[in-house]
Amino acid sequence: MPREVTKTVYTFRELIAAAEDNETEVSERDVDRARDWLREGATMHDWYEFTYNDWKEALEQVGFTDADISFSGFWSQGDGASFTSGLDIEKLLTFFTVPIEPSQAVLDGEPGGWLPRVVKECGQRINRRYEWLFLALDCFSGRVNRNSHHYSHENTCGVDLEFDYPRIAKELESIVDSFQEDIEDLRKDLCHAIYKELEAEYEYRTGDEQLMEDSDANEYTFDADGRREG
């Protein structure tokens, strides 16, 4: 014969409170079980895409075109973010020769776009000698290429810059070498900034406050062992 069984269920918020109450059977291990279930759901569907899209726009404005971002995180020593891309030499030269104030508007559609945010996160290396390179834009080609597929941190990629100029003067060669070094340093700084923002977004999405809101909004409930119920 079927019989009716009454079972107590908790929201995630109630489960946390119950674990803090020594008179209940709910333990911190039970809360962890529910927390892990909610975190899995919170990071299941390409949660990083908004961050990717924002930074792709920023990279495009600086001069890293058609960027393909990848990352791993956030627990191992080899974790990090990196990207491959084309290089828009004119935009990169502009970035290194025209000062940009970090206080400029950064909202979409307003002056400055994402560039001030890049300056704030990565700094800006102004080198007036690079103004000479505008006269030889057609002589440049290059990309950011991936040199290792084992990890995703900034050292798995690098800038490959070619400068084909007849009878290149020694002084100009020195300027080109310095330009490539600055592009590489900027690329690494951007990788760090991207990873930092991805990590902050992940921590926000998987923090208890956000998990409680997600749980309440979806009316998720759990049994005293922290298993999904109801």
C-alpha positions as CSV (number, residue, x, y, z in Angstrom):
1,M,0.0,0.0,0.0
2,P,1.3,3.4,-0.8
3,R,1.9,5.7,2.1
4,E,2.5,9.4,2.5
5,V,5.8,10.5,3.9
6,T,6.5,14.0,5.2
7,K,9.9,15.4,4.6
8,T,11.4,18.7,5.7
9,V,13.1,20.7,2.9
10,Y,15.1,23.8,3.0
11,T,16.0,26.7,0.7
12,F,19.7,27.2,0.4
13,R,19.3,30.2,2.7
14,E,17.5,28.2,5.3
15,L,20.0,25.3,5.0
16,I,22.9,27.7,5.9
17,A,20.9,29.0,8.8
18,A,20.1,25.5,10.0
19,A,23.8,24.5,9.9
20,E,24.6,27.4,12.2
21,D,21.9,26.2,14.6
22,N,23.5,23.5,16.8
23,E,20.0,22.1,17.5
24,T,19.4,20.9,14.0
25,E,20.8,17.8,12.1
26,V,22.2,20.0,9.3
27,S,26.0,20.2,9.1
28,E,28.4,22.3,7.1
29,R,29.1,19.3,5.0
30,D,25.4,19.2,4.0
31,V,25.6,22.9,3.1
32,D,28.7,22.2,1.0
33,R,26.8,19.5,-0.9
34,A,24.0,22.0,-1.8
35,R,26.5,24.7,-2.6
36,D,28.4,22.5,-5.0
37,W,25.2,21.7,-6.8
38,L,24.3,25.4,-7.1
39,R,27.8,26.3,-8.2
40,E,27.7,23.8,-11.0
41,G,24.5,25.3,-12.3
42,A,25.8,28.8,-12.0
43,T,28.8,28.1,-14.2
44,M,27.3,25.6,-16.6
45,H,26.3,27.7,-19.6
46,D,29.3,29.8,-20.9
47,W,29.1,32.2,-17.9
48,Y,32.3,33.9,-19.2
49,E,30.9,35.0,-22.6
50,F,29.9,38.5,-21.5
51,T,33.5,39.1,-20.1
52,Y,34.9,37.7,-23.4
53,N,32.8,40.0,-25.5
54,D,33.7,43.1,-23.5
55,W,37.4,42.3,-23.7
56,K,37.3,41.4,-27.4
57,E,35.9,45.0,-27.9
58,A,38.7,46.4,-25.8
59,L,41.4,44.4,-27.6
60,E,40.0,45.5,-31.0
61,Q,40.2,49.2,-29.9
62,V,43.8,48.8,-28.8
63,G,44.8,46.9,-32.0
64,F,44.5,43.2,-31.3
65,T,42.0,42.2,-33.9
66,D,39.7,39.2,-34.1
67,A,40.9,38.0,-30.7
68,D,40.3,34.4,-29.6
69,I,40.4,34.3,-25.8
70,S,41.0,31.2,-23.7
71,F,41.5,30.6,-20.0
72,S,41.7,28.0,-17.2
73,G,41.0,28.6,-13.6
74,F,41.0,29.2,-10.8
75,W,42.9,26.8,-8.6
76,S,46.1,25.6,-10.2
77,Q,49.5,27.2,-10.7
78,G,49.3,27.0,-14.5
79,D,45.9,28.8,-14.6
80,G,45.6,32.1,-16.5
81,A,44.2,33.7,-19.6
82,S,45.6,34.4,-23.0
83,F,44.5,35.3,-26.5
84,T,45.5,35.0,-30.2
85,S,44.7,37.8,-32.6
86,G,45.7,39.8,-35.6
87,L,47.6,43.1,-35.2
88,D,46.3,46.4,-36.4
89,I,49.6,48.3,-36.4
90,E,48.1,51.7,-36.8
91,K,45.9,51.3,-33.8
92,L,48.8,50.0,-31.7
93,L,51.0,52.9,-32.7
94,T,48.2,55.3,-31.8
95,F,47.9,53.6,-28.4
96,F,51.6,54.1,-27.8
97,T,51.8,57.7,-29.0
98,V,48.5,59.4,-28.0
99,P,47.9,59.7,-24.2
100,I,44.5,58.5,-23.0
101,E,43.1,59.7,-19.7
102,P,41.7,56.8,-17.6
103,S,39.0,59.2,-16.3
104,Q,37.4,59.3,-19.8
105,A,33.9,57.8,-20.2
106,V,34.1,54.0,-20.7
107,L,30.4,53.3,-21.5
108,D,29.5,52.0,-24.9
109,G,28.7,54.7,-27.3
110,E,30.6,57.4,-25.3
111,P,34.0,58.9,-26.1
112,G,36.9,56.7,-25.3
113,G,35.0,53.4,-25.4
114,W,37.1,50.7,-23.6
115,L,40.5,52.3,-24.1
116,P,40.5,54.2,-20.7
117,R,39.7,50.9,-19.0
118,V,42.7,49.3,-20.7
119,V,44.9,52.2,-19.6
120,K,43.6,51.9,-16.0
121,E,44.2,48.1,-15.9
122,C,47.4,48.0,-17.9
123,G,48.9,51.5,-18.0
124,Q,50.1,53.2,-21.2
125,R,53.7,53.4,-22.4
126,I,54.0,56.6,-24.5
127,N,57.0,56.6,-26.9
128,R,57.1,59.6,-29.3
129,R,59.8,57.8,-31.3
130,Y,57.1,55.5,-32.6
131,E,55.6,58.3,-34.6
132,W,58.2,57.6,-37.3
133,L,56.7,54.2,-37.8
134,F,53.4,55.6,-39.1
135,L,55.4,56.4,-42.3
136,A,56.1,52.7,-42.8
137,L,52.7,51.0,-41.9
138,D,52.7,49.0,-45.1
139,C,56.0,47.3,-44.1
140,F,54.5,45.7,-41.0
141,S,52.7,42.4,-40.6
142,G,52.2,40.2,-37.6
143,R,50.0,38.2,-35.3
144,V,49.7,37.0,-31.7
145,N,50.2,33.2,-32.0
146,R,49.8,30.4,-29.6
147,N,53.1,28.5,-28.9
148,S,51.7,26.0,-26.3
149,H,48.4,24.2,-25.9
150,H,49.2,22.7,-22.6
151,Y,48.0,25.7,-20.5
152,S,46.1,28.9,-21.1
153,H,48.2,31.5,-19.2
154,E,49.9,34.5,-20.8
155,N,53.2,32.7,-21.6
156,T,51.4,30.3,-23.9
157,C,51.2,33.0,-26.6
158,G,53.5,35.6,-28.1
159,V,53.7,38.5,-30.5
160,D,55.2,37.7,-33.9
161,L,56.0,41.0,-35.7
162,E,57.6,41.3,-39.1
163,F,59.0,44.5,-40.5
164,D,60.1,44.4,-44.2
165,Y,61.8,47.7,-45.0
166,P,64.6,48.1,-47.5
167,R,68.0,49.1,-46.2
168,I,66.6,49.5,-42.7
169,A,68.6,52.0,-40.6
170,K,70.1,50.7,-37.3
171,E,68.2,53.4,-35.4
172,L,64.9,52.4,-37.0
173,E,65.6,48.8,-36.3
174,S,66.0,49.7,-32.6
175,I,62.7,51.5,-32.6
176,V,60.9,48.5,-34.2
177,D,62.5,46.1,-31.6
178,S,61.3,48.4,-28.8
179,F,57.8,48.6,-30.4
180,Q,57.6,44.8,-30.5
181,E,58.7,44.6,-26.8
182,D,56.0,47.1,-25.8
183,I,53.3,45.2,-27.7
184,E,54.4,42.0,-26.0
185,D,54.4,43.6,-22.5
186,L,50.9,45.1,-23.2
187,R,49.6,41.7,-24.4
188,K,50.8,40.1,-21.1
189,D,49.2,42.9,-19.0
190,L,45.9,42.4,-20.9
191,C,46.0,38.7,-20.2
192,H,46.4,39.4,-16.5
193,A,43.5,41.9,-16.6
194,I,41.3,39.5,-18.5
195,Y,42.0,36.7,-16.0
196,K,41.5,39.0,-13.0
197,E,38.0,40.0,-14.3
198,L,37.1,36.4,-15.1
199,E,38.1,35.3,-11.6
200,A,36.1,38.2,-10.1
201,E,33.0,37.2,-12.1
202,Y,33.4,33.6,-11.1
203,E,33.7,34.4,-7.5
204,Y,30.6,36.6,-7.7
205,R,28.5,34.0,-9.4
206,T,29.6,31.2,-7.0
207,G,29.5,33.3,-3.8
208,D,26.8,32.4,-1.2
209,E,24.9,35.7,-1.7
210,Q,24.4,35.1,-5.4
211,L,23.7,31.4,-4.9
212,M,21.0,32.3,-2.4
213,E,19.4,34.7,-4.8
214,D,19.6,32.1,-7.6
215,S,18.1,29.4,-5.4
216,D,15.3,31.7,-4.2
217,A,14.5,32.8,-7.7
218,N,14.3,29.2,-9.0
219,E,12.6,28.0,-5.8
220,Y,15.2,25.3,-5.3
221,T,14.9,23.3,-2.1
222,F,17.2,20.7,-0.4
223,D,16.8,18.0,2.2
224,A,18.7,18.0,5.4
225,D,21.7,16.2,3.7
226,G,22.0,19.0,1.2
227,R,20.6,17.0,-1.7
228,R,18.3,18.5,-4.2
229,E,14.7,17.8,-3.2
230,G,11.4,19.2,-4.5
